[in-house]
Amino acid sequence: MAPRVVEQADGRLPTREGPDTVGEGPAATASTGAPATGRTDAELLIAASVLLADAALTAKQSGAELTGALFNWRFGLEALRRPGWALGTAVACAQALTSPSGLGFGANGGLIGELARMVGNIAYRRPAKIAMAVDAFALRIKAAAVEHPNLDSPPARRVTDAMVAGNRLEALRAMGALIELLGVTRALTTISPVIMELLALLGMLDENPVNDDFSWVTLAGGVPTTDPFLGLPSSVIRFLNPGPGRAERAEPDPILAKVLATSRNDVVSYVNDIGALGNHGLVLLRRVACADGAVRHVLLLPGTSFGLLSNSTPQDLVGAFDGLLRTDTTYTRAAKKLLLRAGVPAGSELMVVGHSLGGLTAMNLANDVEVSSTYRVTHVVTLGSPIDGKRPADHTTRVISLVNKHDVIPMLDGRGPASPNDIPESWVELSWLDESYDYPLSHAPQAYSDTLRGELTHHRDRVNELISAYDGEVVGNQPYMLRDK
C-alpha cells in the first residue's frame, strides 16, 4: 500500500500555529481538506475538547480551593468568633463540593481533601470535573477518527466506547474481539492514535485513587511522570536504571562496515546506518571534513531492544521509559562519556540523529547544559521519537522530527493526532500517514527509510537541505559499545 501523506493540520486550534507541517522558522500550516479559512470537523471537536478540558481543570482547582478554605485553621479560628457565619459558610461549601448541581463530590487537595477524593473514587462517585474530563477525552477520540477511519469501525468503536463508559470488562472483551478479527499488530495499530487518551480514561475511571495524576497531566497536555496503572512516579524508574554509563570503542562487523562505507550526509543514509547498528548497545560517532573547511561530528543513536525489560546496555525498555520521563539517564550519561573519550574538541559543531529511544536521548543530550556549553549542538534529527515535551538548552539548536502517524511510539509524549498542543515554532516536524506497515514494523528504521525513499522524497530533500552544513567527506566512522556500567 502506498503511503498516504497527510500534513499534520489535525488536532490544532485555528488560533494556534506551530510547525506541524514542513517549514523552517514559523511553519506554514497545510490543509488537505477544508478551505484555508474554514474549520474541519476535527478542529471543531478539538476546540470543544479544549473548552471541556479547561472547565474540568478549573473545577478541579475550585474543589481544591474550597476544600482548603473549609479545613484551613484560620477558618476554625474565625468560627470561634462568628459561629453562625461559620456554620452557614461550611454548609454552603459542603453543598458546592457535593451537590450534583455543583462540583459533585469535588473535594481534593490537602490531607482531608485527598482522603475524601479517594473515598469518592472507591465509591464510584463521578464529580463534575471527571465528567467533563471524560467528555474531553471522548471528543479527542472522535477527532482522531476523522483522520484515522479505522477508529470509527464498529469493533474499534466498541473498545473506545467501553473505555469512555468506564466499563473495563466490556473493554477487555471488545479488545479481545478486535484482536481476534485483526490480529495483535493490526489491533494495536488501530487504537494507537488514541492510546494516551485510553490510558488516561483507564486511570481516571478505575477504583485506584493514586493513579489519577497520569490522566490529569494528559488532559492538560503535559508529559505524565507517573504510570497509568499504579501511579508509580518516574523516580522509581530511576532506581531501576541507575547505571553511570560507559562507552567502549568497538570494531564494525562486515555488514556494518559495508553499510558505513557508502554512507553520506543524507537522512535516509543515516536511518540505514542506525538500522545496521542494531539495538544491542552500538552507537556511531562520525567525523566529517565539511565542504566549508570545518570539521564537524555526527552522533548516531539507535533505539530500544524489546527482547528484555532490562539488559546490560542503555537500549532496553527500562531505559526507554527513563528516557521519556527524565533527561539524566544511563543512555545520556554513556553518550556524554563517549564524546569525552573520543576527544571531540570543545566548541565543535555536533549533529545528533536518533531513532525512537535514540531520538529521546538526542534531545536529552541537547537539553544537558554541560553538553550544550561544551559543544555546539546544531541539529537534532529524530525518527519515531516522543520528544515533544523536551526542549534543547540552546535555542539555536535546530530540531527536526520525523513522524509516521501510523507508529505508536511518537504519541507516548501525550501529543497524539487529536492533541491540541503545539510545539515550538522553530521546530520542523514532518509527519505522514503510511499504512504499509502495522506496529511494530511501522516503528522500525527500515519503515522510515522506505517511506523517505518512496513517495515522500520531498521530506527527504527538505531534511537534507536543513543539514547541508554537514556535507563533505567522511573521515572517520567509529562505533562505540555503550554499557550501563
C-alpha positions in Angstrom: 0.0 0.0 0.0 1.4 3.4 -0.9 1.9 5.9 1.8 -1.0 8.3 2.3 0.6 11.6 3.1 -1.3 13.9 5.5 0.2 17.2 6.5 -0.5 17.4 10.2 -3.1 20.1 10.4 -5.3 18.0 12.6 -5.7 18.5 16.3 -5.0 22.2 16.1 -7.0 25.2 17.0 -7.2 27.9 14.3 -5.8 30.5 16.7 -2.7 28.4 17.3 0.1 27.9 14.9 3.0 25.5 15.0 5.3 23.5 12.7 3.1 20.6 12.3 3.9 20.6 8.6 7.1 21.3 6.7 8.6 24.6 7.5 11.6 26.5 8.7 11.1 29.2 11.3 7.4 29.8 11.7 5.8 26.9 10.0 3.2 27.0 7.3 0.0 25.0 8.0 -1.0 22.8 5.2 -4.6 21.8 4.6 -5.8 18.7 2.8 -9.5 19.1 3.1 -11.2 22.2 4.4 -10.8 25.7 2.9 -7.9 27.7 4.5 -10.4 30.0 6.3 -12.7 27.2 7.5 -12.5 24.7 10.3 -12.6 21.0 9.8 -14.8 18.7 11.8 -11.7 17.5 13.7 -10.8 21.1 14.5 -14.2 21.8 15.9 -14.1 18.7 18.0 -10.6 19.6 19.3 -11.8 23.2 20.1 -14.7 21.7 22.1 -12.4 19.3 23.9 -10.1 22.2 24.9 -13.0 24.1 26.4 -14.1 21.0 28.3 -10.6 20.3 29.5 -10.2 23.8 30.7 -13.5 23.6 32.5 -12.5 20.3 34.1 -9.2 21.6 35.3 -10.9 24.8 36.6 -13.5 22.6 38.5 -10.6 20.6 40.0 -8.8 23.7 41.1 -12.1 25.2 42.5 -12.6 22.0 44.5 -9.1 22.2 45.9 -9.5 25.8 46.9 -12.9 25.2 48.5 -11.6 22.2 50.4 -8.5 24.1 51.5 -10.6 27.1 52.7 -13.1 24.8 54.6 -10.4 23.0 56.5 -8.0 25.9 57.0 -7.0 26.7 60.6 -7.9 30.3 60.0 -11.5 29.3 59.3 -11.5 27.4 62.6 -10.4 30.5 64.5 -13.0 32.6 62.7 -15.6 30.0 63.6 -14.9 30.6 67.3 -15.6 34.3 66.9 -18.6 34.0 64.5 -20.1 30.5 64.8 -23.3 31.4 62.9 -21.4 32.8 59.9 -19.0 29.8 60.0 -21.9 27.3 60.0 -23.5 28.9 57.0 -20.2 29.1 55.2 -19.4 25.5 55.9 -22.9 24.3 54.7 -22.5 26.4 51.5 -19.1 25.0 50.8 -20.2 21.4 51.5 -23.2 21.9 49.1 -20.9 23.3 46.4 -18.5 20.4 46.9 -21.0 17.6 47.0 -24.2 18.7 45.2 -24.8 17.2 41.7 -25.6 20.7 40.5 -22.2 21.9 41.9 -18.9 20.2 41.8 -20.4 16.8 42.6 -18.1 15.5 45.3 -15.2 17.6 44.0 -13.1 17.7 47.2 -9.4 17.3 46.6 -6.1 18.7 47.8 -4.5 18.5 51.2 -4.8 15.6 53.6 -8.5 15.7 54.2 -9.4 16.6 50.6 -7.3 13.8 49.2 -8.9 11.3 51.6 -12.3 12.5 50.5 -11.3 12.2 46.9 -10.1 8.6 47.4 -13.3 7.7 49.1 -15.2 9.1 46.2 -13.0 7.1 43.8 -13.7 3.9 45.6 -17.4 4.6 45.8 -17.6 5.3 42.0 -18.6 8.9 42.6 -18.1 10.9 39.3 -17.8 14.6 40.1 -18.2 17.3 37.6 -14.5 17.6 36.9 -14.3 13.9 35.9 -17.5 14.0 33.8 -16.1 17.0 31.8 -12.6 15.4 31.5 -14.1 12.2 30.2 -16.2 14.1 27.6 -13.0 16.0 26.6 -11.2 12.7 26.0 -14.2 11.3 24.1 -14.1 14.3 21.8 -10.4 13.8 21.2 -11.1 10.2 20.2 -13.8 11.4 17.8 -11.4 13.9 16.3 -8.7 11.3 15.8 -11.3 9.1 14.0 -11.7 11.8 11.3 -8.2 11.1 10.1 -8.0 7.5 11.2 -11.3 6.0 9.9 -10.3 2.6 11.3 -11.0 4.0 14.7 -14.6 4.6 13.7 -15.2 1.0 12.6 -17.7 -0.9 14.9 -15.2 -3.2 16.5 -12.8 -0.3 17.4 -15.6 2.0 18.4 -16.8 -0.8 20.8 -13.4 -0.6 22.5 -13.3 3.2 22.8 -17.0 3.5 23.9 -16.4 1.0 26.6 -13.4 2.9 27.9 -15.3 6.2 27.8 -18.1 4.5 29.8 -15.5 3.2 32.3 -16.6 -0.4 31.7 -13.2 -2.2 31.8 -14.7 -5.7 31.4 -16.5 -4.8 28.3 -13.4 -3.0 27.0 -11.4 -6.2 27.5 -14.0 -8.2 25.7 -14.1 -5.7 22.9 -10.3 -5.6 22.6 -10.2 -9.4 22.5 -12.8 -9.4 19.7 -10.7 -6.7 17.8 -7.5 -8.9 18.2 -9.4 -12.0 17.0 -10.7 -10.0 14.0 -7.5 -8.2 13.0 -4.6 -9.9 14.8 -2.5 -8.3 17.6 -0.4 -5.9 15.4 -3.3 -4.5 13.4 -5.4 -4.2 16.5 -2.7 -2.3 18.3 -2.1 -0.1 15.3 -5.8 0.6 15.0 -6.1 2.1 18.6 -2.6 3.6 18.6 -3.7 7.1 17.6 -5.6 7.4 20.9 -3.5 5.2 23.2 -2.8 8.1 25.6 -6.5 9.0 25.8 -7.4 5.4 26.5 -4.8 5.1 29.2 -5.9 8.4 30.7 -9.5 7.2 30.8 -8.4 3.9 32.4 -6.5 5.8 35.2 -9.3 8.3 35.7 -12.3 5.9 35.9 -10.8 2.9 37.9 -11.0 2.4 41.6 -7.4 3.2 42.2 -7.2 6.7 43.7 -3.4 7.2 43.4 -3.0 6.9 39.6 -5.2 9.9 38.6 -2.2 12.2 38.1 -1.4 10.5 34.8 -4.9 11.3 33.5 -4.9 15.0 34.6 -1.4 15.7 33.1 -2.5 14.1 29.8 -5.7 16.2 29.8 -3.6 19.3 30.4 -1.3 18.4 27.5 1.8 17.6 29.6 4.1 14.5 29.7 2.9 12.2 32.5 5.6 11.4 35.1 3.6 8.5 36.6 2.3 5.3 35.2 -1.4 4.9 34.4 -1.9 1.7 36.3 -0.3 2.0 39.8 0.5 5.7 39.8 4.2 5.0 40.4 6.4 8.1 39.9 9.3 8.3 37.4 11.7 8.3 40.3 11.0 4.5 40.6 12.4 4.0 37.1 15.5 6.0 38.1 16.2 3.3 40.7 15.7 0.6 38.0 18.1 2.4 35.7 20.9 3.6 37.9 24.0 2.8 35.8 26.6 5.5 35.4 27.0 4.6 31.7 30.2 3.5 30.0 31.5 3.8 26.4 34.0 1.5 24.8 35.4 1.6 21.3 34.2 -1.3 19.1 35.0 -2.6 15.6 32.3 -2.8 13.0 31.2 -6.3 11.8 31.4 -6.9 8.0 27.8 -6.0 7.4 28.0 -2.7 9.3 31.4 -1.9 7.7 29.8 -2.4 4.2 26.9 0.0 5.1 29.2 2.6 6.6 31.4 2.5 3.5 28.6 4.1 1.4 27.2 6.4 4.0 26.9 10.1 3.4 25.1 13.2 4.7 21.6 12.1 3.8 18.7 11.4 6.2 18.0 8.1 4.5 21.6 7.1 4.8 21.6 8.0 8.5 18.5 5.9 9.0 20.1 2.9 7.2 23.2 3.3 9.4 21.1 3.2 12.5 19.3 0.1 11.3 22.7 -1.5 10.6 24.0 -0.6 14.1 21.1 -2.6 15.6 19.8 -2.1 19.2 22.2 -4.1 21.3 24.3 -1.1 22.5 26.2 0.1 19.4 26.3 3.8 18.5 28.4 5.6 16.0 30.5 8.8 16.1 31.3 10.2 12.7 33.8 12.9 11.8 33.2 14.9 8.7 35.5 17.2 6.8 32.8 19.6 5.5 32.8 21.5 2.3 33.3 24.8 4.1 36.5 23.6 5.6 35.1 22.9 9.1 35.4 19.6 10.8 32.0 18.6 12.3 30.8 15.5 14.1 27.6 13.4 13.8 26.4 11.0 16.6 24.0 8.2 15.6 21.9 6.7 18.3 19.7 3.6 17.7 16.5 2.8 19.6 15.2 0.2 22.0 15.8 -3.5 22.2 12.4 -5.2 23.0 13.9 -8.5 23.9 14.2 -8.0 27.6 12.8 -5.5 30.1 16.4 -4.7 31.2 19.8 -5.7 29.8 23.4 -4.6 30.1 23.0 -1.7 27.7 21.1 1.5 27.9 19.0 0.5 24.9 16.4 -1.5 26.9 12.7 -1.0 27.9 13.6 0.4 31.3 15.9 2.9 29.5 13.1 3.8 27.1 10.7 4.8 29.9 13.5 6.6 31.7 14.4 8.5 28.6 10.8 9.6 28.1 10.3 10.8 31.7 13.8 12.2 32.6 16.8 13.7 30.9 19.7 12.4 33.1 19.6 8.8 32.0 22.1 6.0 31.6 22.0 6.4 27.8 22.6 10.1 28.1 25.5 9.6 30.6 27.1 7.0 28.4 26.8 9.2 25.3 28.5 12.1 27.2 31.3 9.8 28.1 31.7 8.7 24.5 32.2 12.3 23.4 34.8 12.8 26.1 36.6 9.5 25.3 36.6 10.3 21.6 38.3 13.6 22.2 35.7 15.7 20.4 37.2 19.2 20.7 35.3 21.7 22.9 33.3 24.1 20.7 32.9 21.5 17.9 29.6 21.5 16.0 27.6 18.4 16.6 24.5 16.9 15.0 22.7 14.1 16.8 20.5 11.7 14.9 18.4 9.2 16.8 15.6 6.7 16.3 13.0 6.0 19.0 14.8 6.0 22.3 17.9 7.3 20.4 15.8 10.4 19.5 14.8 10.8 23.1 18.5 10.6 24.1 19.4 13.1 21.4 17.0 15.6 22.9 18.2 14.7 26.4 21.8 15.5 25.3 20.7 18.8 23.7 18.9 19.6 26.9 22.0 19.0 29.0 23.6 22.3 29.9 27.1 20.8 30.2 26.9 19.3 26.7 25.5 22.5 25.2 28.1 24.6 26.8 31.0 22.2 25.7 29.8 21.6 22.2 27.6 23.4 19.7 24.6 21.1 19.2 23.5 22.5 15.8 20.9 19.8 14.9 18.8 17.1 16.5 17.1 14.8 14.0 14.7 12.3 15.4 12.6 9.5 13.8 9.6 7.9 15.6 10.5 9.6 18.9 8.1 11.1 21.5 10.2 14.2 22.1 7.5 16.9 22.1 7.8 17.5 25.9 11.5 18.1 25.7 13.5 21.3 24.8 17.1 21.9 23.9 19.2 24.1 26.2 20.4 26.2 23.3 17.6 27.9 21.5 19.5 27.9 18.2 19.6 24.1 18.0 17.5 23.0 15.0 15.1 20.2 15.9 13.8 18.1 13.1 11.2 15.4 14.0 10.1 12.8 11.5 6.8 11.0 12.5 4.8 8.3 10.9 1.3 8.8 12.4 0.8 5.0 12.0 3.5 4.5 14.6 2.5 4.1 18.2 5.7 5.3 19.9 5.8 9.0 18.9 2.5 9.5 20.6 3.7 8.5 24.0 4.6 12.1 24.8 0.9 12.9 25.1 0.7 14.7 21.8 -1.2 12.4 19.5 -3.1 13.2 16.4 -6.0 14.6 18.4 -3.9 16.7 20.8 -4.4 20.5 20.8 -0.9 21.2 22.0 1.7 23.0 20.0 5.4 22.5 19.6 7.9 25.4 19.3 7.6 27.4 16.0 11.3 26.9 15.4 11.0 23.1 15.2 10.4 21.3 11.9 8.1 18.4 12.1 7.4 16.3 9.1 4.6 13.9 9.5 2.7 11.4 7.3 0.4 8.5 7.5 1.9 5.4 6.0 -0.3 2.3 6.5 2.0 0.0 4.7 3.2 -1.5 8.0 1.4 -2.3 11.2 3.1 -1.7 14.5 5.8 -2.7 15.5 7.0 -2.7 11.8 5.7 0.8 11.4 8.2 1.9 14.0 11.3 0.2 12.5 14.1 2.3 11.0 13.6 0.5 7.7 9.9 1.6 7.5 11.0 5.2 7.8 13.8 4.7 5.3 11.4 3.1 2.8 8.9 5.9 3.1 11.5 8.7 2.7 12.9 6.9 -0.4 9.4 6.5 -1.9 6.6 9.0 -2.3 7.9 11.3 0.4 11.2 12.2 -1.2 10.3 15.8 -0.8 10.6 15.3 3.0 14.0 13.7 2.4 15.1 16.7 0.3 13.8 19.1 3.0 15.8 17.5 5.8 18.9 17.2 3.6 18.7 20.9 2.9 18.5 21.7 6.6 21.5 19.6 7.4 23.6 20.6 4.4 26.3 22.2 6.6 27.4 18.6 7.2 28.0 17.9 3.5 31.6 16.8 2.9 34.0 13.8 3.2 33.5 11.3 6.0 37.0 11.0 7.5 36.1 8.8 10.5 33.5 6.3 11.5 34.0 4.9 15.0 31.4 2.6 16.6 31.2 2.5 20.4 29.6 0.0 22.6 27.5 1.6 25.4 27.0 -0.2 28.7 25.0 0.6 31.8 28.1 0.3 34.0 
